[in-house]
Amino acid sequence: MSTSRTTVAVLGPGGVGGLVGALLARAGHRVVCLAGEQTVAVLRQDGLRVDSNRYGEFTVAVESDTELREPVDAVFVTVKQTALAEALDRIPAEVLGTAAVVPLLNGIDHLAVLRERFPSARVVAGTIRVEATRTAPGRIAHTSPFADLELAAPLEDLVELLRQAGLGVTVREDESAMLWDKLAFLAPFALLTTRHQSDVGAVRDRHRPELLTVLDEIAAVALAAGTPVSAEGLLSFFDRVPATMRSSMQRDAEAGRPLELDAIGGAVLRAGAAHGIAVPATARLVAEVAQSAQRVA
């Protein structure tokens, strides 16, 4: 892969994918967005528009299609876990070939799905810490002061590509630890903001005892899974993030969209059961969020 001009596909140009794709396109790379017909039509006509305090307001032209029709250098998989199975039909394995595939999904179970689906490709575990939302097809609001990726492989060209586009990138050696580091923060953040319909500032102020209990449970599960996460470290991060941050699960719940509850909360419950770690507070949160979603539906 050359960083001079690289062809990158983005499967799911929503908040995360749209931001990554727009930054890469602005840096001069060829970006092909894979999406449904309505989004494809908008992108072909209007491009991707980003509104960001960090990167400014800008619009870039990108290519778009409902299916990948030629080999590319890399693919970022940025759909929600709930839409992954259907979205993968947009990428024929024989067309993808040996490209690098970087999923920026929540949870830990998607890697096995991708590696089975694309046996010839190099599937590289990735995570991203960002608050970015698709406000309309092709319109991305980036509201966090950060947009930082972690990759569990030393893909030097890809790392340099992303850094030149303005994204923060850290390379990790331990794939499992990287995924659990994110899930250990994301699970309490998503579950508590969704359950209480409030931003993270309200959660850490008004629901702090519950937050502390859940952090203790999830840190214990992560530790049993081999990741040295501490409840104190998680709380410190919670206390540092902007008070106005809201989770994507919370936004999905408010909009009546399917929730990534199984990918996030379910992953913690399954790991707890596998390692014999009791997580009653987390299990209660998962059940309460599921009940609320059923009432909305």
Backbone as CSV, one residue per row, in Angstrom:
resi,resn,N_x,N_y,N_z,CA_x,CA_y,CA_z,C_x,C_y,C_z
1,MET,0.842,-1.197,0.000,0.000,0.000,0.000,0.877,1.247,0.000
2,SER,0.633,2.137,-0.917,1.384,3.392,-0.980,0.570,4.514,-0.381
3,THR,1.222,5.426,0.344,0.511,6.553,0.932,0.378,7.722,-0.025
4,SER,0.949,7.615,-1.259,0.877,8.731,-2.195,-0.567,8.977,-2.622
5,ARG,-1.230,7.957,-3.119,-2.662,8.046,-3.413,-3.224,6.644,-3.292
6,THR,-4.016,6.452,-2.281,-4.521,5.134,-1.940,-6.015,5.079,-2.211
7,THR,-6.495,3.910,-2.618,-7.931,3.708,-2.808,-8.487,2.982,-1.589
8,VAL,-9.419,3.630,-0.935,-9.994,3.111,0.301,-11.504,3.015,0.145
9,ALA,-12.071,1.889,0.549,-13.522,1.748,0.582,-14.009,1.936,2.013
10,VAL,-15.180,2.532,2.162,-15.816,2.710,3.467,-17.179,2.045,3.409
11,LEU,-17.330,0.965,4.157,-18.607,0.265,4.216,-19.439,0.869,5.333
12,GLY,-20.384,1.718,4.951,-21.224,2.381,5.935,-20.739,3.774,6.262
13,PRO,-20.959,4.763,5.370,-20.475,6.133,5.609,-21.386,6.922,6.555
14,GLY,-21.562,6.380,7.777,-22.325,7.089,8.797,-21.425,8.034,9.571
15,GLY,-21.653,8.149,10.894,-20.864,9.093,11.672,-19.378,8.786,11.629
16,VAL,-19.014,7.562,11.969,-17.599,7.178,11.993,-17.044,7.045,10.584
17,GLY,-17.712,6.242,9.745,-17.212,6.020,8.390,-17.191,7.281,7.554
18,GLY,-18.213,8.110,7.724,-18.259,9.360,6.973,-17.123,10.286,7.349
19,LEU,-16.808,10.360,8.653,-15.716,11.217,9.096,-14.378,10.699,8.572
20,VAL,-14.122,9.399,8.743,-12.856,8.822,8.275,-12.723,8.981,6.762
21,GLY,-13.802,8.676,6.032,-13.759,8.796,4.582,-13.545,10.219,4.118
22,ALA,-14.213,11.163,4.764,-14.077,12.565,4.372,-12.663,13.079,4.623
23,LEU,-12.071,12.698,5.751,-10.715,13.147,6.049,-9.709,12.550,5.067
24,LEU,-9.893,11.279,4.707,-8.995,10.661,3.739,-9.146,11.294,2.353
25,ALA,-10.407,11.586,1.971,-10.636,12.232,0.676,-10.027,13.632,0.656
26,ARG,-10.167,14.357,1.777,-9.589,15.701,1.836,-8.065,15.650,1.748
27,ALA,-7.478,14.544,2.202,-6.022,14.383,2.133,-5.554,13.938,0.756
28,GLY,-6.490,13.760,-0.175,-6.125,13.476,-1.550,-6.250,12.034,-1.982
29,HIS,-6.865,11.190,-1.166,-6.990,9.781,-1.506,-8.335,9.490,-2.158
30,ARG,-8.376,8.409,-2.889,-9.607,7.996,-3.544,-10.448,7.208,-2.547
31,VAL,-11.658,7.653,-2.302,-12.548,7.039,-1.316,-13.822,6.576,-2.010
32,VAL,-14.154,5.304,-1.814,-15.370,4.726,-2.377,-16.277,4.342,-1.213
33,CYS,-17.417,5.002,-1.100,-18.369,4.724,-0.028,-19.396,3.699,-0.500
34,LEU,-19.614,2.662,0.292,-20.563,1.612,-0.030,-21.769,1.739,0.889
35,ALA,-22.954,1.905,0.279,-24.143,2.188,1.073,-25.389,1.849,0.266
36,GLY,-26.553,2.168,0.834,-27.812,1.958,0.140,-28.022,2.968,-0.971
37,GLU,-29.023,2.725,-1.787,-29.229,3.540,-2.986,-29.465,5.011,-2.666
38,GLN,-30.232,5.302,-1.611,-30.516,6.704,-1.282,-29.237,7.446,-0.909
39,THR,-28.434,6.830,-0.042,-27.184,7.474,0.363,-26.228,7.605,-0.811
40,VAL,-26.154,6.576,-1.642,-25.289,6.631,-2.829,-25.668,7.804,-3.715
41,ALA,-26.962,8.008,-3.941,-27.422,9.111,-4.790,-27.015,10.462,-4.209
42,VAL,-27.159,10.617,-2.887,-26.785,11.882,-2.240,-25.282,12.124,-2.348
43,LEU,-24.499,11.089,-2.078,-23.044,11.254,-2.116,-22.548,11.581,-3.516
44,ARG,-23.147,10.971,-4.526,-22.730,11.263,-5.895,-23.027,12.706,-6.281
45,GLN,-24.095,13.228,-5.734,-24.471,14.600,-6.094,-23.802,15.643,-5.217
46,ASP,-23.757,15.379,-3.906,-23.337,16.420,-2.965,-22.030,16.131,-2.240
47,GLY,-21.523,14.906,-2.307,-20.312,14.563,-1.571,-20.580,14.401,-0.085
48,LEU,-19.497,14.343,0.682,-19.573,14.236,2.133,-19.319,15.607,2.757
49,ARG,-20.179,16.008,3.667,-20.007,17.283,4.360,-19.775,17.021,5.839
50,VAL,-18.719,17.621,6.386,-18.359,17.449,7.790,-18.448,18.783,8.505
51,ASP,-19.043,18.753,9.686,-19.087,19.917,10.577,-18.372,19.507,11.856
52,SER,-17.173,20.047,12.072,-16.331,19.606,13.181,-15.610,20.790,13.803
53,ASN,-15.613,20.842,15.133,-14.839,21.875,15.807,-13.342,21.645,15.624
54,ARG,-12.948,20.402,15.464,-11.527,20.079,15.323,-11.039,20.239,13.897
55,TYR,-11.823,19.760,12.925,-11.379,19.743,11.534,-12.021,20.828,10.685
56,GLY,-12.964,21.568,11.248,-13.629,22.626,10.513,-14.833,22.117,9.731
57,GLU,-15.404,22.998,8.944,-16.516,22.642,8.070,-15.980,22.495,6.650
58,PHE,-16.240,21.351,6.041,-15.748,21.143,4.685,-16.592,20.088,3.977
59,THR,-16.549,20.144,2.655,-17.243,19.174,1.807,-16.238,18.599,0.819
60,VAL,-16.292,17.283,0.641,-15.371,16.622,-0.290,-16.153,15.707,-1.219
61,ALA,-15.649,15.553,-2.418,-16.242,14.615,-3.369,-15.706,13.210,-3.088
62,VAL,-16.596,12.241,-3.114,-16.213,10.837,-2.972,-16.972,10.029,-4.018
63,GLU,-16.455,8.854,-4.332,-17.207,7.927,-5.161,-18.144,7.120,-4.257
64,SER,-19.204,6.599,-4.827,-20.126,5.805,-4.021,-20.807,4.768,-4.897
65,ASP,-21.142,3.635,-4.259,-21.796,2.555,-4.982,-22.498,1.663,-3.963
66,THR,-23.397,0.834,-4.456,-24.080,-0.109,-3.580,-23.281,-1.386,-3.390
67,GLU,-22.206,-1.558,-4.146,-21.404,-2.780,-4.061,-19.984,-2.479,-4.501
68,LEU,-19.017,-3.147,-3.901,-17.628,-3.014,-4.321,-17.425,-3.764,-5.635
69,ARG,-16.907,-3.058,-6.647,-16.801,-3.653,-7.989,-15.366,-3.790,-8.479
70,GLU,-14.401,-3.391,-7.673,-12.999,-3.508,-8.054,-12.153,-3.604,-6.789
71,PRO,-10.944,-4.151,-6.901,-10.072,-4.245,-5.722,-9.699,-2.867,-5.180
72,VAL,-9.496,-2.800,-3.886,-9.065,-1.569,-3.227,-7.895,-1.911,-2.313
73,ASP,-7.244,-0.873,-1.791,-6.108,-1.109,-0.894,-6.553,-1.458,0.519
74,ALA,-7.650,-0.859,0.958,-8.124,-1.097,2.320,-9.622,-0.820,2.388
75,VAL,-10.264,-1.482,3.332,-11.690,-1.265,3.579,-11.889,-0.980,5.062
76,PHE,-12.583,0.099,5.350,-13.004,0.369,6.717,-14.459,-0.073,6.858
77,VAL,-14.707,-0.990,7.775,-16.060,-1.476,8.027,-16.607,-0.688,9.206
78,THR,-17.571,0.181,8.937,-18.036,1.119,9.960,-19.549,1.125,10.126
79,VAL,-20.195,0.039,9.725,-21.630,-0.089,9.981,-21.837,-0.460,11.445
80,LYS,-23.094,-0.352,11.910,-23.412,-0.837,13.237,-23.413,-2.370,13.230
81,GLN,-23.127,-2.955,14.377,-23.117,-4.413,14.483,-24.450,-5.009,14.037
82,THR,-25.540,-4.309,14.302,-26.869,-4.811,13.946,-27.076,-4.910,12.441
83,ALA,-26.279,-4.182,11.662,-26.430,-4.173,10.205,-25.299,-4.897,9.496
84,LEU,-24.392,-5.527,10.257,-23.173,-6.074,9.663,-23.464,-7.173,8.655
85,ALA,-24.276,-8.136,9.021,-24.506,-9.291,8.145,-25.028,-8.863,6.780
86,GLU,-26.003,-7.976,6.776,-26.574,-7.512,5.507,-25.582,-6.651,4.735
87,ALA,-24.846,-5.807,5.452,-23.918,-4.890,4.789,-22.782,-5.633,4.098
88,LEU,-22.360,-6.760,4.642,-21.240,-7.487,4.046,-21.543,-8.009,2.657
89,ASP,-22.813,-8.096,2.316,-23.169,-8.499,0.951,-22.703,-7.471,-0.075
90,ARG,-22.380,-6.267,0.368,-21.896,-5.236,-0.557,-20.429,-5.446,-0.932
91,ILE,-19.767,-6.403,-0.294,-18.348,-6.638,-0.574,-18.153,-8.094,-0.973
92,PRO,-18.165,-8.407,-2.251,-17.872,-9.782,-2.682,-16.434,-10.151,-2.317
93,ALA,-16.264,-11.302,-1.691,-14.932,-11.709,-1.231,-13.945,-11.825,-2.388
94,GLU,-14.435,-12.269,-3.543,-13.524,-12.445,-4.678,-13.044,-11.107,-5.238
95,VAL,-13.830,-10.062,-5.057,-13.414,-8.724,-5.503,-12.440,-8.111,-4.501
96,LEU,-12.711,-8.323,-3.236,-11.889,-7.721,-2.183,-10.453,-8.255,-2.216
97,GLY,-10.310,-9.546,-2.433,-8.974,-10.116,-2.522,-8.197,-10.030,-1.226
98,THR,-6.981,-9.481,-1.296,-6.063,-9.478,-0.156,-5.998,-8.120,0.544
99,ALA,-6.978,-7.286,0.338,-6.966,-5.948,0.936,-6.964,-6.021,2.460
100,ALA,-6.489,-4.961,3.089,-6.604,-4.839,4.536,-8.042,-4.458,4.875
101,VAL,-8.615,-5.158,5.835,-9.975,-4.883,6.287,-9.894,-4.427,7.738
102,VAL,-10.352,-3.200,7.997,-10.255,-2.624,9.339,-11.655,-2.351,9.864
103,PRO,-12.183,-3.211,10.737,-13.489,-2.947,11.324,-13.372,-1.976,12.492
104,LEU,-14.209,-0.966,12.495,-14.270,-0.021,13.612,-15.635,-0.160,14.272
105,LEU,-15.952,-1.397,14.638,-17.245,-1.722,15.233,-17.109,-1.835,16.738
106,ASN,-18.237,-1.721,17.416,-18.270,-1.941,18.847,-18.346,-3.432,19.152
107,GLY,-17.817,-3.822,20.309,-17.879,-5.214,20.708,-16.627,-5.979,20.331
108,ILE,-16.711,-7.314,20.425,-15.539,-8.156,20.198,-15.817,-9.347,19.282
109,ASP,-17.071,-9.572,18.919,-17.436,-10.786,18.196,-17.338,-10.661,16.676
110,HIS,-17.196,-9.452,16.152,-17.257,-9.254,14.707,-16.012,-9.731,13.976
111,LEU,-14.876,-9.812,14.660,-13.646,-10.205,13.983,-13.744,-11.608,13.412
112,ALA,-14.313,-12.529,14.174,-14.453,-13.898,13.682,-15.348,-13.942,12.453
113,VAL,-16.399,-13.132,12.443,-17.308,-13.074,11.295,-16.571,-12.594,10.055
114,LEU,-15.779,-11.560,10.191,-15.073,-10.993,9.045,-13.973,-11.923,8.539
115,ARG,-13.280,-12.568,9.450,-12.194,-13.463,9.029,-12.730,-14.698,8.331
116,GLU,-13.906,-15.128,8.708,-14.514,-16.251,8.005,-15.035,-15.816,6.643
117,ARG,-15.559,-14.608,6.570,-16.145,-14.107,5.323,-15.081,-13.761,4.298
118,PHE,-13.940,-13.250,4.744,-12.886,-12.798,3.828,-11.572,-13.520,4.156
119,PRO,-11.464,-14.792,3.817,-10.282,-15.573,4.215,-8.977,-15.101,3.578
120,SER,-9.060,-14.441,2.424,-7.844,-13.991,1.749,-7.375,-12.622,2.223
121,ALA,-8.290,-11.870,2.830,-7.962,-10.511,3.256,-7.202,-10.526,4.577
122,ARG,-6.598,-9.394,4.887,-5.959,-9.240,6.186,-6.894,-8.411,7.064
123,VAL,-7.600,-9.085,7.965,-8.538,-8.406,8.852,-7.778,-7.934,10.082
124,VAL,-7.724,-6.620,10.256,-6.945,-5.999,11.324,-7.901,-5.400,12.353
125,ALA,-7.806,-5.873,13.574,-8.669,-5.335,14.627,-8.405,-3.845,14.812
126,GLY,-9.482,-3.082,14.913,-9.351,-1.652,15.126,-10.427,-1.134,16.048
127,THR,-10.157,-0.037,16.701,-11.162,0.661,17.494,-11.021,2.148,17.224
128,ILE,-12.060,2.886,17.542,-11.997,4.341,17.413,-12.744,4.976,18.575
129,ARG,-12.167,6.010,19.104,-12.809,6.810,20.154,-13.182,8.147,19.531
130,VAL,-14.472,8.375,19.395,-14.945,9.570,18.711,-16.432,9.731,18.982
131,GLU,-16.907,10.932,18.932,-18.344,11.188,18.925,-18.659,11.863,17.596
132,ALA,-19.223,11.088,16.694,-19.558,11.578,15.360,-20.894,10.979,14.960
133,THR,-21.742,11.800,14.362,-23.110,11.379,14.066,-23.477,11.754,12.643
134,ARG,-24.148,10.851,11.955,-24.727,11.171,10.652,-26.049,11.876,10.887
135,THR,-26.122,13.149,10.545,-27.352,13.909,10.752,-28.307,13.780,9.568
136,ALA,-27.779,13.383,8.432,-28.553,13.124,7.216,-27.598,12.393,6.281
137,PRO,-28.095,11.754,5.219,-27.174,11.091,4.298,-26.081,12.039,3.805
138,GLY,-24.828,11.648,4.037,-23.713,12.469,3.588,-23.373,13.641,4.475
139,ARG,-24.039,13.775,5.631,-23.813,14.910,6.529,-23.357,14.387,7.882
140,ILE,-22.156,14.798,8.300,-21.531,14.255,9.491,-21.247,15.382,10.485
141,ALA,-21.701,15.208,11.726,-21.378,16.135,12.807,-20.370,15.462,13.732
142,HIS,-19.184,16.044,13.828,-18.137,15.517,14.708,-18.065,16.437,15.919
143,THR,-18.478,15.930,17.086,-18.667,16.793,18.251,-17.674,16.551,19.382
144,SER,-16.842,15.525,19.291,-15.823,15.314,20.332,-14.530,16.011,19.933
145,PRO,-13.703,16.380,20.923,-12.431,17.039,20.586,-11.371,16.050,20.131
146,PHE,-11.719,14.784,19.976,-10.762,13.763,19.584,-11.373,12.840,18.533
147,ALA,-10.503,12.185,17.787,-10.874,11.131,16.838,-9.646,10.243,16.731
148,ASP,-9.588,9.251,17.617,-8.370,8.468,17.803,-8.617,6.992,17.529
149,LEU,-7.808,6.430,16.633,-7.896,5.019,16.302,-6.801,4.233,17.002
150,GLU,-7.092,2.954,17.228,-6.088,1.986,17.628,-6.148,0.826,16.646
151,LEU,-4.995,0.328,16.230,-4.913,-0.792,15.306,-4.021,-1.865,15.907
152,ALA,-4.456,-3.116,15.780,-3.694,-4.226,16.359,-2.801,-4.875,15.317
153,ALA,-2.100,-4.069,14.544,-1.140,-4.573,13.558,-0.301,-3.397,13.074
154,PRO,0.983,-3.623,12.856,1.865,-2.526,12.415,1.791,-2.293,10.914
155,LEU,0.651,-1.867,10.426,0.502,-1.546,9.002,1.019,-0.115,8.799
156,GLU,2.313,0.005,8.533,2.953,1.317,8.555,2.334,2.279,7.555
157,ASP,2.070,1.811,6.336,1.507,2.703,5.326,0.127,3.185,5.727
158,LEU,-0.706,2.285,6.253,-2.053,2.665,6.659,-2.026,3.611,7.850
159,VAL,-1.151,3.343,8.793,-1.011,4.234,9.953,-0.613,5.631,9.503
160,GLU,0.368,5.707,8.612,0.818,7.014,8.122,-0.286,7.709,7.340
161,LEU,-1.027,6.950,6.564,-2.151,7.489,5.789,-3.157,8.179,6.704
162,LEU,-3.521,7.497,7.777,-4.526,8.024,8.708,-3.995,9.228,9.475
163,ARG,-2.741,9.167,9.853,-2.159,10.296,10.588,-2.068,11.535,9.704
164,GLN,-1.686,11.345,8.456,-1.609,12.482,7.545,-2.987,13.103,7.311
165,ALA,-4.025,12.296,7.441,-5.386,12.807,7.274,-5.882,13.541,8.510
166,GLY,-5.127,13.463,9.613,-5.490,14.202,10.819,-6.041,13.358,11.947
167,LEU,-6.038,12.046,11.789,-6.549,11.157,12.828,-5.428,10.720,13.756
168,GLY,-5.758,10.547,15.021,-4.798,9.988,15.952,-4.749,8.479,15.785
169,VAL,-3.560,7.890,15.771,-3.428,6.443,15.579,-2.394,5.888,16.549
170,THR,-2.784,4.837,17.245,-1.879,4.097,18.121,-1.874,2.646,17.674
171,VAL,-0.703,2.037,17.620,-0.582,0.626,17.250,-0.443,-0.203,18.524
172,ARG,-1.278,-1.220,18.630,-1.275,-2.099,19.792,-0.800,-3.498,19.405
173,GLU,-0.154,-4.187,20.321,0.322,-5.548,20.049,-0.726,-6.594,20.396
174,ASP,-1.528,-6.328,21.420,-2.478,-7.312,21.928,-3.881,-6.960,21.441
175,GLU,-4.381,-7.728,20.485,-5.700,-7.480,19.899,-6.810,-7.549,20.942
176,SER,-6.806,-8.580,21.761,-7.856,-8.755,22.765,-7.844,-7.620,23.778
177,ALA,-6.662,-7.257,24.234,-6.563,-6.164,25.207,-7.064,-4.856,24.619
178,MET,-6.759,-4.606,23.367,-7.222,-3.384,22.712,-8.746,-3.320,22.679
179,LEU,-9.376,-4.433,22.284,-10.831,-4.457,22.195,-11.473,-4.325,23.572
180,TRP,-10.891,-4.976,24.570,-11.461,-4.896,25.915,-11.238,-3.521,26.546
181,ASP,-10.134,-2.883,26.223,-9.918,-1.524,26.733,-11.059,-0.601,26.309
182,LYS,-11.489,-0.739,25.063,-12.596,0.094,24.606,-13.914,-0.368,25.193
183,LEU,-14.176,-1.679,25.156,-15.455,-2.182,25.638,-15.655,-1.877,27.117
184,ALA,-14.568,-1.887,27.896,-14.682,-1.632,29.324,-15.172,-0.214,29.612
185,PHE,-14.868,0.723,28.715,-15.430,2.073,28.853,-16.765,2.190,28.150
186,LEU,-16.843,1.629,26.949,-18.038,1.807,26.132,-19.278,1.191,26.771
187,ALA,-19.142,0.000,27.345,-20.324,-0.681,27.892,-21.005,0.150,28.981
188,PRO,-20.301,0.599,30.019,-20.991,1.432,31.012,-21.465,2.763,30.442
189,PHE,-20.686,3.345,29.542,-21.074,4.614,28.920,-22.369,4.456,28.131
190,ALA,-22.429,3.441,27.261,-23.612,3.239,26.433,-24.823,2.822,27.266
191,LEU,-24.625,1.871,28.159,-25.759,1.353,28.935,-26.336,2.412,29.868
192,LEU,-25.489,3.155,30.541,-25.984,4.129,31.522,-26.585,5.366,30.858
193,THR,-25.961,5.870,29.799,-26.554,7.036,29.127,-27.884,6.671,28.477
194,THR,-27.972,5.443,27.954,-29.225,5.018,27.319,-30.299,4.761,28.367
195,ARG,-29.932,4.088,29.433,-30.915,3.775,30.484,-31.472,5.039,31.117
196,HIS,-30.623,6.022,31.372,-31.056,7.231,32.075,-31.351,8.390,31.132
197,GLN,-31.206,8.149,29.820,-31.520,9.161,28.817,-30.847,10.498,29.140
198,SER,-29.550,10.423,29.381,-28.805,11.626,29.766,-27.373,11.533,29.261
199,ASP,-26.697,12.673,29.264,-25.312,12.684,28.815,-24.407,12.134,29.909
200,VAL,-23.126,11.991,29.581,-22.217,11.356,30.522,-22.015,12.211,31.772
201,GLY,-22.142,13.531,31.642,-22.009,14.392,32.809,-23.073,14.097,33.853
202,ALA,-24.310,13.923,33.403,-25.392,13.602,34.328,-25.203,12.218,34.935
203,VAL,-24.714,11.283,34.139,-24.487,9.922,34.657,-23.473,9.954,35.787
204,ARG,-22.343,10.611,35.583,-21.290,10.575,36.595,-21.629,11.431,37.817
205,ASP,-22.562,12.368,37.672,-22.951,13.192,38.813,-24.160,12.614,39.555
206,ARG,-25.216,12.283,38.822,-26.470,11.867,39.461,-26.543,10.367,39.726
207,HIS,-25.785,9.588,38.968,-25.871,8.130,39.094,-24.502,7.532,39.405
208,ARG,-23.712,8.244,40.171,-22.334,7.815,40.419,-22.245,6.468,41.150
209,PRO,-23.044,6.216,42.190,-22.946,4.899,42.837,-23.183,3.744,41.862
210,GLU,-24.173,3.895,40.981,-24.427,2.857,39.994,-23.258,2.757,39.021
211,LEU,-22.719,3.881,38.605,-21.559,3.886,37.713,-20.390,3.141,38.346
212,LEU,-20.116,3.400,39.625,-19.000,2.752,40.297,-19.188,1.236,40.364
213,THR,-20.409,0.813,40.636,-20.693,-0.619,40.711,-20.476,-1.295,39.367
214,VAL,-20.986,-0.673,38.313,-20.844,-1.250,36.977,-19.372,-1.263,36.539
215,LEU,-18.650,-0.216,36.856,-17.224,-0.190,36.512,-16.468,-1.306,37.223
216,ASP,-16.802,-1.546,38.492,-16.161,-2.638,39.222,-16.424,-3.981,38.537
217,GLU,-17.677,-4.217,38.135,-18.035,-5.482,37.493,-17.302,-5.664,36.174
218,ILE,-17.335,-4.639,35.338,-16.755,-4.770,34.004,-15.234,-4.860,34.073
219,ALA,-14.619,-4.138,35.002,-13.173,-4.247,35.172,-12.794,-5.665,35.585
220,ALA,-13.609,-6.287,36.426,-13.335,-7.663,36.858,-13.431,-8.630,35.686
221,VAL,-14.421,-8.421,34.814,-14.563,-9.281,33.639,-13.385,-9.086,32.695
222,ALA,-13.017,-7.833,32.431,-11.892,-7.554,31.537,-10.603,-8.175,32.067
223,LEU,-10.404,-8.078,33.377,-9.207,-8.652,33.989,-9.190,-10.173,33.819
224,ALA,-10.356,-10.796,34.014,-10.448,-12.249,33.833,-10.203,-12.641,32.379
225,ALA,-10.549,-11.731,31.448,-10.335,-11.995,30.020,-8.906,-11.719,29.586
226,GLY,-8.076,-11.268,30.530,-6.664,-11.075,30.237,-6.234,-9.647,29.997
227,THR,-7.121,-8.690,30.280,-6.797,-7.278,30.057,-6.703,-6.558,31.395
228,PRO,-5.567,-5.969,31.719,-5.394,-5.324,33.027,-6.089,-3.971,33.106
229,VAL,-7.400,-4.020,33.230,-8.208,-2.813,33.352,-8.574,-2.621,34.818
230,SER,-8.523,-1.392,35.297,-8.922,-1.123,36.680,-10.136,-0.212,36.701
231,ALA,-10.990,-0.399,37.698,-12.155,0.464,37.850,-11.721,1.905,38.079
232,GLU,-10.608,2.092,38.778,-10.120,3.452,39.045,-9.693,4.135,37.750
233,GLY,-9.033,3.378,36.880,-8.624,3.951,35.602,-9.807,4.302,34.728
234,LEU,-10.823,3.433,34.719,-12.033,3.703,33.946,-12.737,4.939,34.473
235,LEU,-12.826,5.055,35.796,-13.504,6.218,36.389,-12.756,7.499,36.060
236,SER,-11.437,7.433,36.079,-10.647,8.617,35.738,-10.941,9.081,34.319
237,PHE,-11.070,8.114,33.394,-11.397,8.482,32.016,-12.802,9.058,31.933
238,PHE,-13.756,8.444,32.633,-15.123,8.957,32.672,-15.145,10.399,33.149
239,ASP,-14.356,10.698,34.154,-14.371,12.035,34.747,-13.684,13.069,33.869
240,ARG,-12.900,12.614,32.869,-12.177,13.555,32.004,-12.915,13.889,30.712
241,VAL,-13.783,12.996,30.246,-14.420,13.238,28.952,-15.411,14.385,29.068
242,PRO,-15.701,15.071,27.958,-16.655,16.192,28.004,-18.008,15.763,28.564
243,ALA,-18.558,16.588,29.443,-19.811,16.246,30.127,-20.977,16.073,29.161
244,THR,-20.896,16.702,28.000,-22.023,16.660,27.057,-22.011,15.428,26.162
245,MET,-21.015,14.555,26.291,-20.944,13.385,25.418,-22.144,12.474,25.626
246,ARG,-22.679,11.987,24.503,-23.793,11.042,24.518,-23.403,9.845,23.662
247,SER,-23.913,8.701,23.996,-23.527,7.490,23.275,-24.367,7.297,22.021
248,SER,-23.805,6.558,21.067,-24.559,6.251,19.852,-25.740,5.346,20.172
249,MET,-25.624,4.494,21.191,-26.757,3.659,21.582,-27.906,4.524,22.090
250,GLN,-27.571,5.544,22.833,-28.589,6.474,23.328,-29.302,7.169,22.172
251,ARG,-28.554,7.604,21.172,-29.165,8.255,20.010,-30.033,7.269,19.231
252,ASP,-29.558,6.036,19.103,-30.353,5.029,18.409,-31.655,4.761,19.152
253,ALA,-31.591,4.708,20.473,-32.801,4.470,21.267,-33.795,5.607,21.082
254,GLU,-33.299,6.825,21.091,-34.185,7.985,20.931,-34.844,8.016,19.559
255,ALA,-34.130,7.491,18.562,-34.654,7.491,17.197,-35.451,6.230,16.875
256,GLY,-35.523,5.295,17.821,-36.250,4.058,17.577,-35.532,3.091,16.666
257,ARG,-34.197,3.248,16.544,-33.413,2.343,15.702,-32.966,1.124,16.509
258,PRO,-32.580,0.031,15.827,-32.060,-1.145,16.545,-30.827,-0.765,17.372
259,LEU,-30.698,-1.390,18.524,-29.597,-1.090,19.431,-28.503,-2.152,19.337
260,GLU,-27.260,-1.715,19.531,-26.134,-2.649,19.588,-26.011,-3.253,20.989
261,LEU,-27.114,-3.617,21.557,-27.143,-4.078,22.939,-26.414,-5.407,23.100
262,ASP,-26.604,-6.314,22.151,-25.939,-7.611,22.250,-24.439,-7.479,22.030
263,ALA,-24.043,-6.641,21.079,-22.620,-6.473,20.779,-21.875,-5.835,21.946
264,ILE,-22.544,-4.980,22.699,-21.882,-4.244,23.783,-22.189,-4.883,25.138
265,GLY,-23.434,-4.787,25.581,-23.787,-5.373,26.865,-23.727,-6.883,26.850
266,GLY,-24.218,-7.490,25.769,-24.211,-8.940,25.665,-22.811,-9.519,25.726
267,ALA,-21.857,-8.826,25.121,-20.473,-9.308,25.135,-19.927,-9.370,26.559
268,VAL,-20.272,-8.374,27.377,-19.822,-8.378,28.765,-20.475,-9.520,29.540
269,LEU,-21.779,-9.715,29.342,-22.484,-10.780,30.055,-21.932,-12.152,29.664
270,ARG,-21.671,-12.368,28.383,-21.142,-13.663,27.942,-19.750,-13.917,28.515
271,ALA,-18.918,-12.883,28.511,-17.568,-13.047,29.053,-17.617,-13.273,30.565
272,GLY,-18.517,-12.568,31.251,-18.663,-12.788,32.680,-19.056,-14.217,32.990
273,ALA,-20.015,-14.730,32.236,-20.449,-16.116,32.436,-19.322,-17.093,32.134
274,ALA,-18.561,-16.831,31.081,-17.476,-17.737,30.692,-16.380,-17.803,31.750
275,HIS,-16.165,-16.688,32.457,-15.087,-16.631,33.444,-15.588,-16.743,34.883
276,GLY,-16.883,-16.974,35.052,-17.429,-17.131,36.395,-17.466,-15.852,37.198
277,ILE,-17.621,-14.696,36.520,-17.677,-13.395,37.191,-19.136,-12.921,37.237
278,ALA,-19.659,-12.684,38.427,-21.031,-12.198,38.561,-21.103,-10.719,38.198
279,VAL,-22.085,-10.367,37.367,-22.247,-8.969,36.932,-23.731,-8.566,37.059
280,PRO,-24.290,-8.601,38.246,-25.730,-8.353,38.389,-26.155,-6.944,37.993
281,ALA,-25.373,-5.925,38.313,-25.753,-4.556,37.969,-25.730,-4.354,36.460
282,THR,-24.717,-4.913,35.806,-24.637,-4.805,34.351,-25.779,-5.568,33.694
283,ALA,-26.078,-6.760,34.201,-27.176,-7.561,33.652,-28.505,-6.838,33.806
284,ARG,-28.691,-6.170,34.936,-29.930,-5.417,35.139,-30.042,-4.263,34.142
285,LEU,-28.946,-3.585,33.909,-28.951,-2.494,32.935,-29.300,-2.999,31.542
286,VAL,-28.695,-4.104,31.132,-28.974,-4.673,29.813,-30.457,-5.002,29.695
287,ALA,-31.016,-5.616,30.731,-32.436,-5.981,30.709,-33.320,-4.749,30.655
288,GLU,-32.989,-3.729,31.412,-33.807,-2.517,31.427,-33.757,-1.778,30.095
289,VAL,-32.573,-1.714,29.492,-32.470,-1.062,28.174,-33.250,-1.870,27.134
290,ALA,-33.170,-3.191,27.201,-33.913,-4.035,26.261,-35.415,-3.843,26.423
291,GLN,-35.891,-3.748,27.645,-37.326,-3.540,27.887,-37.779,-2.200,27.361
292,SER,-36.961,-1.175,27.556,-37.312,0.161,27.041,-37.383,0.151,25.523
293,ALA,-36.448,-0.541,24.892,-36.440,-0.614,23.431,-37.669,-1.345,22.919
294,GLN,-38.115,-2.375,23.607,-39.300,-3.110,23.212,-40.546,-2.259,23.327
295,ARG,-40.600,-1.431,24.352,-41.760,-0.540,24.525,-41.824,0.478,23.394
296,VAL,-40.652,0.992,22.990,-40.610,1.963,21.898,-41.040,1.305,20.604
297,ALA,-40.541,0.062,20.370,-40.886,-0.651,19.149,-42.368,-0.977,19.086
